Structures are given as C-alpha cells and as structure tokens.
C-alpha cells in the first residue's frame, strides 16, 4: 500500500504524455515534432530528479505520522535529487 502513490504518479505521467501526443498530432505535424524534440531534451533530466524523489517514497510512508523523523528524510531526499541531477551527464 505504501507504493500506491508511486504507481499513481507513473500512470498519471503516462496518461498525460499520451494526451499531449494525441492533441499535438491532431493539431499540426510541426507542433508534434517540436514537442518530440523538447521531450527528448528535458525528459532525461526530469526522470533523473523524479526517480531520486520517488526512491525516497518507501522511506517516507512509514514515517508519515512522525513529522520529527520525516523532515530530515524529505530534506535528504531533496538534496539527493539535486546532487543526482547536477552530476548526470547527457
């Protein structure tokens, strides 16, 4: 049950990409091509940060009722995401 938010965010991201592609495909070919280039550039960076933050979720769920133990964990997760994103090379 602790992984439910992780699954929901992954499903929502996939559904959002599907809707974006369908709408842009009906609008214009150039718009769809521009979207594809943009996604190719920004998706790896977004996936890196989101992956680091999603990796913290299983540790957050058991501590949701104890804010004193939760805050340092969330803070460390944020810095992990920043560090992973800064050292990632395309």
C-alpha positions as CSV (number, residue, x, y, z in Angstrom):
1,X,0.0,0.0,0.0
2,X,2.9,2.3,0.6
3,X,3.8,2.2,-3.1
4,X,0.4,3.3,-4.3
5,X,1.4,7.0,-4.7
6,X,4.4,5.9,-6.8
7,X,2.1,3.8,-9.1
8,X,-0.4,6.6,-9.4
9,X,2.2,9.2,-10.4
10,X,3.7,6.9,-13.0
11,X,0.2,6.2,-14.5
12,X,-0.7,9.9,-14.5
13,X,2.6,10.8,-16.3
14,X,2.0,8.2,-19.0
15,X,-1.6,9.3,-19.4
16,X,-0.5,13.0,-19.7
17,X,2.1,12.2,-22.3
18,X,-0.5,10.2,-24.3
19,X,-3.0,13.1,-24.2
20,X,-0.2,15.6,-25.2
21,X,0.8,13.5,-28.2
22,X,-2.7,12.9,-29.3
23,X,-3.7,16.6,-29.2
24,X,-0.5,17.8,-30.9
25,X,-0.8,15.0,-33.6
26,X,-4.2,16.4,-34.5
27,X,-3.1,20.0,-34.4
28,X,0.0,20.1,-36.7
29,X,2.9,17.9,-37.6
30,X,5.4,20.7,-36.8
31,X,4.0,21.1,-33.3
32,X,4.3,17.4,-32.8
33,X,7.9,17.4,-34.0
34,X,8.7,20.3,-31.7
35,X,7.2,18.5,-28.8
36,X,9.2,15.4,-29.6
37,X,12.5,17.4,-29.6
38,X,11.6,19.1,-26.3
39,X,10.7,15.8,-24.7
40,X,13.9,14.2,-25.9
41,X,15.9,17.0,-24.2
42,X,14.0,17.5,-21.0
43,X,12.7,14.0,-20.2
44,X,16.1,12.6,-19.1
45,X,16.6,15.4,-16.6
46,X,13.1,15.2,-15.3
47,X,13.3,11.4,-15.0
48,X,16.5,11.7,-13.0
49,X,15.1,14.0,-10.4
50,X,11.8,12.3,-10.3
51,X,13.5,8.9,-9.9
52,X,15.5,10.1,-7.0
53,X,12.5,11.6,-5.3
54,X,10.4,8.5,-6.0
55,X,13.1,6.4,-4.5
56,X,12.5,8.2,-1.2
57,X,8.8,7.4,-1.1
58,X,9.1,3.9,0.5
59,X,11.0,5.5,3.4
60,X,8.5,8.4,3.8
61,X,5.4,6.3,4.0
62,X,6.2,4.5,7.3
63,X,7.1,7.9,9.0
64,X,4.0,9.8,7.8
65,X,2.7,10.1,11.4
66,X,6.0,11.3,12.9
67,X,7.0,14.7,11.5
68,X,10.1,14.9,13.5
69,X,11.6,11.8,11.8
70,X,10.0,12.7,8.4
71,X,11.5,16.2,7.9
72,X,15.2,15.1,7.8
73,X,14.3,12.3,5.4
74,X,12.5,14.6,3.0
75,X,15.3,17.1,3.2
76,X,17.9,14.4,2.4
77,X,15.7,13.2,-0.5
78,X,15.6,16.7,-1.9
79,X,19.4,17.0,-1.7
80,X,19.8,13.6,-3.3
81,X,17.7,14.7,-6.2
82,X,19.7,17.9,-6.6
83,X,23.0,16.1,-6.5
84,X,22.0,13.3,-8.9
85,X,20.7,15.9,-11.4
86,X,23.9,18.0,-11.1
87,X,26.3,15.2,-11.8
88,X,24.2,13.5,-14.6
89,X,25.9,13.8,-18.0
90,X,23.8,13.5,-21.2
